[in-house]
């Protein structure tokens, strides 16, 4: 049985909600990723920030990125999956919430991220196609 930890991209890092957007962008560049999990003051996941969030929610609206924080851009309830969860649970979580990236947690610590690319690398084409259908089709 394939687990979340078998398909995740290991070594994910997060930033705290009080980090500025330029710092978030620097970390994304350093890690060569387009999204970062965001933690609150207690080290708990409070959201995810993407490179697109920085552009659309800050720059395009004329806000000063050095005055905006990662926490300012986080919205909704953060979703995550346990490292030992079955890949079917991963797909269900991502499909039901229409999300493209999913933090992987083990013993209350961030250990990786699962993205669309990870699914495409590790799952049969039929499963990837079904996932894409759920994510990219108009809201039901």
Secondary structure per residue as TSV (DSSP state, phi and psi in degrees):
chain	resnum	aa	ss	phi	psi
A	1	X	-	360.0	126.7
A	2	X	-	-79.5	132.7
A	3	X	B	-107.0	164.2
A	4	X	H	-56.1	-42.3
A	5	X	H	-66.2	-18.5
A	6	X	H	-77.7	-24.6
A	7	X	H	-113.0	-8.3
A	8	X	S	-71.1	161.3
A	9	X	E	-90.9	112.6
A	10	X	E	-74.7	166.4
A	11	X	-	81.3	20.3
A	12	X	-	-63.6	150.1
A	13	X	-	-126.9	154.3
A	14	X	E	-122.0	168.7
A	15	X	E	-120.2	160.7
A	16	X	E	-84.0	157.0
A	17	X	T	-61.7	-20.2
A	18	X	T	-91.1	1.1
A	19	X	S	-69.1	141.5
A	20	X	B	-74.6	163.1
A	21	X	H	-65.9	-37.6
A	22	X	H	-59.4	-38.2
A	23	X	H	-66.9	-40.9
A	24	X	H	-60.3	-43.8
A	25	X	H	-64.4	-37.9
A	26	X	H	-63.8	-42.6
A	27	X	H	-65.3	-42.0
A	28	X	H	-59.8	-43.7
A	29	X	H	-63.7	-45.0
A	30	X	H	-60.5	-40.0
A	31	X	H	-89.5	-8.5
A	32	X	T	57.5	50.7
A	33	X	-	-130.7	164.2
A	34	X	S	-109.7	4.5
A	35	X	E	-151.9	147.3
A	36	X	E	-134.3	134.0
A	37	X	E	-65.9	150.5
A	38	X	E	-122.0	134.1
A	39	X	E	-109.7	156.1
A	40	X	-	-88.6	-169.9
A	41	X	T	-66.7	-20.2
A	42	X	T	-96.0	3.1
A	43	X	S	84.6	13.3
A	44	X	-	-95.6	146.1
A	45	X	E	-61.3	127.4
A	46	X	E	-122.8	-2.0
A	47	X	E	162.8	-173.4
A	48	X	E	-133.3	139.7
A	49	X	E	-116.9	137.8
A	50	X	E	-115.5	163.1
A	51	X	H	-60.8	-35.1
A	52	X	H	-65.7	-38.2
A	53	X	H	-57.1	-44.1
A	54	X	I	-60.2	-44.3
A	55	X	I	-70.7	-51.2
A	56	X	I	-77.8	-41.8
A	57	X	I	-89.0	-13.8
A	58	X	I	-121.1	-69.0
A	59	X	G	-60.9	-46.7
A	60	X	G	-64.8	-23.3
A	61	X	G	-93.7	4.5
A	62	X	T	78.5	15.7
A	63	X	-	-80.3	154.8
A	64	X	-	-84.4	113.0
A	65	X	G	-61.5	-25.9
A	66	X	G	-74.3	-12.4
A	67	X	G	-105.0	-6.9
A	68	X	-	-99.1	145.9
A	69	X	B	-113.5	165.2
A	70	X	H	-58.3	-38.8
A	71	X	H	-63.7	-29.9
A	72	X	H	-63.3	-28.2
A	73	X	H	-97.3	-12.4
A	74	X	-	-71.9	133.6
A	75	X	-	-132.6	151.2
A	76	X	S	74.7	-175.8
A	77	X	-	-86.2	124.1
A	78	X	-	-67.4	138.1
A	79	X	-	-105.6	147.9
A	80	X	E	-156.0	171.1
A	81	X	E	-138.9	146.5
A	82	X	E	-72.2	144.0
A	83	X	T	-58.1	-28.3
A	84	X	T	-94.6	6.3
A	85	X	S	-68.6	147.6
A	86	X	B	-69.4	149.7
A	87	X	H	-59.4	-29.1
A	88	X	H	-63.3	-37.0
A	89	X	H	-67.8	-36.8
A	90	X	H	-60.0	-51.5
A	91	X	H	-60.5	-43.6
A	92	X	H	-60.4	-45.6
A	93	X	H	-61.3	-46.3
A	94	X	H	-69.2	-42.5
A	95	X	H	-68.8	-46.2
A	96	X	H	-67.3	-26.9
A	97	X	T	-105.3	2.6
A	98	X	T	51.5	52.7
A	99	X	-	-117.3	152.1
A	100	X	S	-105.3	-11.0
A	101	X	E	-138.7	141.2
A	102	X	E	-138.5	116.5
A	103	X	E	-64.5	144.8
A	104	X	E	-112.6	126.3
A	105	X	E	-116.7	137.9
A	106	X	E	-138.4	126.5
A	107	X	T	52.0	43.7
A	108	X	T	64.9	19.8
A	109	X	E	-125.0	142.7
A	110	X	E	-70.5	123.2
A	111	X	E	-119.0	-10.7
A	112	X	E	178.6	-179.6
A	113	X	E	-135.1	146.8
A	114	X	E	-114.0	126.3
A	115	X	E	-118.9	175.1
A	116	X	H	-56.8	-39.8
A	117	X	H	-63.0	-38.3
A	118	X	H	-63.9	-40.7
A	119	X	H	-62.4	-45.4
A	120	X	H	-62.7	-34.5
A	121	X	H	-74.0	-30.1
A	122	X	H	-112.4	-13.6
A	123	X	S	-111.7	156.2
A	124	X	-	-61.9	151.8
A	125	X	H	-53.7	-38.8
A	126	X	H	-62.4	-41.4
A	127	X	H	-67.7	-39.4
A	128	X	H	-65.1	-41.5
A	129	X	H	-63.6	-42.5
A	130	X	H	-63.4	-42.8
A	131	X	H	-58.0	-49.7
A	132	X	H	-60.3	-38.3
A	133	X	H	-61.5	-39.6
A	134	X	H	-71.5	-39.1
A	135	X	H	-76.8	-42.0
A	136	X	H	-98.9	-9.0
A	137	X	S	-75.1	157.4
A	138	X	-	-57.4	149.7
A	139	X	-	-54.8	139.3
A	140	X	-	-92.3	360.0
